[in-house]
Every structure is written in C-alpha cells, then in structure tokens.
Amino acid sequence: SRTQILEGAWGYDATIEDERTVNVHIRRLREKVELEPSQPALILTVPGIGYRLVA
C-alpha cells in the first residue's frame, strides 16, 4: 500500500497528503521505465492493495 511504501522507503508515518507523494513517484518511475507510461506493463496498480512490479 502507499502507507507501507512511505514507511518502508522513507521511514515515517504517512498522512493522506503524504500518500499523494507516492502517486507522483510512481508516475515518474513509470515515465522512466515504461514504453507506454499511460498503459503500464511493469509497475501495475492493484486496486485496494497497492502496486506490483512485474519483472
């Protein structure tokens, strides 16, 4: 989940505003690694769960 990413990567408790930070970073990662960022194949959003890296 976004909260787990924030706590694991940055080491602090997350707030709703902080969770949007994860959205921005995921979008930027997709722009760098995906062939078509608007249709991701490597970094997937899993509704209700978080994200999944397909490698």
Kinemage of the C-alpha trace (Angstrom):
@kinemage 1
@onewidth
@group {chain A} dominant
@subgroup {mainchain}
@vectorlist {calphas} color= white
{ca ser a 1} P 0.000 0.000 0.000
{ca arg a 2} L 1.036 3.635 -0.259
{ca thr a 3} L 1.411 3.777 3.521
{ca gln a 4} L 3.737 0.769 3.525
{ca ile a 5} L 5.834 2.302 0.743
{ca leu a 6} L 6.182 5.553 2.692
{ca glu a 7} L 7.047 3.798 5.933
{ca gly a 8} L 9.468 1.378 4.265
{ca ala a 9} L 11.183 3.770 1.859
{ca trp a 10} L 11.176 6.986 3.866
{ca gly a 11} L 10.802 5.639 7.391
{ca tyr a 12} L 7.966 7.757 8.738
{ca asp a 13} L 4.251 7.521 9.464
{ca ala a 14} L 2.123 8.511 6.496
{ca thr a 15} L -0.701 11.002 6.262
{ca ile a 16} L -3.223 11.323 3.441
{ca glu a 17} L -1.206 14.198 1.946
{ca asp a 18} L 1.976 12.124 2.087
{ca glu a 19} L 0.323 9.276 0.208
{ca arg a 20} L -0.021 11.552 -2.818
{ca thr a 21} L 3.765 11.741 -2.832
{ca val a 22} L 3.817 8.041 -3.669
{ca asn a 23} L 1.498 8.658 -6.635
{ca val a 24} L 3.915 11.238 -8.018
{ca his a 25} L 6.951 8.981 -7.585
{ca ile a 26} L 5.193 6.001 -9.177
{ca arg a 27} L 4.181 8.173 -12.133
{ca arg a 28} L 7.771 9.393 -12.547
{ca leu a 29} L 9.119 5.843 -12.324
{ca arg a 30} L 6.652 4.756 -15.000
{ca glu a 31} L 7.767 7.628 -17.240
{ca lys a 32} L 11.350 6.363 -16.963
{ca val a 33} L 10.864 2.601 -17.326
{ca glu a 34} L 7.645 2.014 -19.248
{ca leu a 35} L 7.473 2.040 -23.043
{ca glu a 36} L 3.953 3.485 -22.759
{ca pro a 37} L 3.534 5.062 -19.295
{ca ser a 38} L -0.216 5.557 -19.771
{ca gln a 39} L -0.576 1.778 -20.200
{ca pro a 40} L 1.896 0.371 -17.681
{ca ala a 41} L 3.149 -3.175 -18.039
{ca leu a 42} L 5.959 -3.175 -15.444
{ca ile a 43} L 4.614 -1.177 -12.494
{ca leu a 44} L 0.983 -2.117 -12.061
{ca thr a 45} L -1.650 -0.637 -9.783
{ca val a 46} L -3.500 -3.299 -7.812
{ca pro a 47} L -6.804 -1.767 -6.641
{ca gly a 48} L -7.267 -1.931 -2.886
{ca ile a 49} L -3.748 -3.329 -2.406
{ca gly a 50} L -1.078 -1.006 -3.823
{ca tyr a 51} L 1.439 -1.635 -6.578
{ca arg a 52} L 3.062 -4.660 -8.164
{ca leu a 53} L 6.373 -4.776 -10.018
{ca val a 54} L 6.367 -7.205 -12.917
{ca ala a 55} L 9.897 -8.317 -13.720
